[in-house]
């Protein structure tokens, strides 16, 4: 039952985020589905991995996000020769959503392989 719930969270989180963005018209603040779904997927990684494994995947997730931030910062410095915090945070948040989504997907796949 918990495995099916973990699988359903993939779709429910995206649908919930879309409903929140559409209902409160958050696009006027330049927020989209990814901005709302990122913290939800991060919380789901912690909850689901703690349920099925002895230790949570939180340290692994935080290490992956740290590596992502380092790579993005180095890339921005190499490309522009300057560092813009506003552009970095925006790109990090959007790239973090993609990383978090795939990390959660890998967590669900690992649960079904147990």
N, C-alpha and C positions, 0 to 999 in steps of 0.2 A: 504494500500500500504506500509506504514512504517513497519507494522508488518511482512510482507513478506520479506522486505529488512533486517530486524533484523534476521529473520530466515536464509536468504541466506548468511548473514555474517559468520555464523558458518562454512559453507563449503567453501566460497570464501576465507576466511582468511587462512584456512589450505592449499588450493590449491595455493594461492598466495605465502605463505611461502615456500612451496615445490618448486615452480618455481624459487624463489629467491635463495634458497640453491643450486638447481641443475644448474641454469644458471651461477652463479658466483663461483661454486665449493667451497662452504664454508665448506664442510666437511674436507678439509685439515686443517682448523683452528679449527676443532672439534666443529663446529656449526651445529645444525640440525634444523628441522622444529620447534621444541618447543622453541628454542632460538629466533627465528624470530617472532613467533606467540604470544608470551607472551605480549609484549608491544602493539601489535595490538588489542588483545582481551581486554586488560586493557582500551585502548582508546575507544573501542566499548562499554564497560560497561558504561563508563561515558556518551558517546553520546546517546546511546539508552535509558538509564534510565532517562536522563535529558529530553528527548523528550516526554516520556510517563508519567512521574511522576513529582510532584512539585519539589522535590529535587533529586539530583543525588545520585547514590549508591556509590559514591567514598568514603565517610567516612566508610561505611560498608565494602567495599572491602579492604581499607587500614587497618582496624581493623583485618580482617581475615588474611591478609598477616603478620601483626605484631604477631598475635597469632601463625601463622605457623613458623615464625622465632624464636620465643621463644621456641616452642616445639622442633624444630630441634636443637637448640643450647643446650638445656638441655639434649636431647637424645645423642648428640655427646659427651658431657662432661661425662655423665654417662657411655657410652659405652667404650670410649677410655681414659678417665681420662685426656685428653688434648684437646685443641681447635685448630683446623687447619682452618684458614680463607679460604684458597683456596678450601678445600673440602666442607666447609659450604656453600660458595657462589654457587658452582656448584650444590650441592644438593638442596639448597634453590631455585635456578632458575628453576630447573627441576620440583620440587614439586610445585613451584609457578605456573608453567604452568598448571599443573593438576587442582590446586585450581581455577585458573583464568578461565579455560575452563568450569568447572562445575558451577562456579559463573555466567558466561555469559549464560550458558544453563539455569540456574535457572531464570535469568533475562528474557530471551525470553519466558520461560514457564509462568512466572508471567504476562508478557505482554499479552499473549493469554488468560489468565484467567480473565483479566479485563473486 
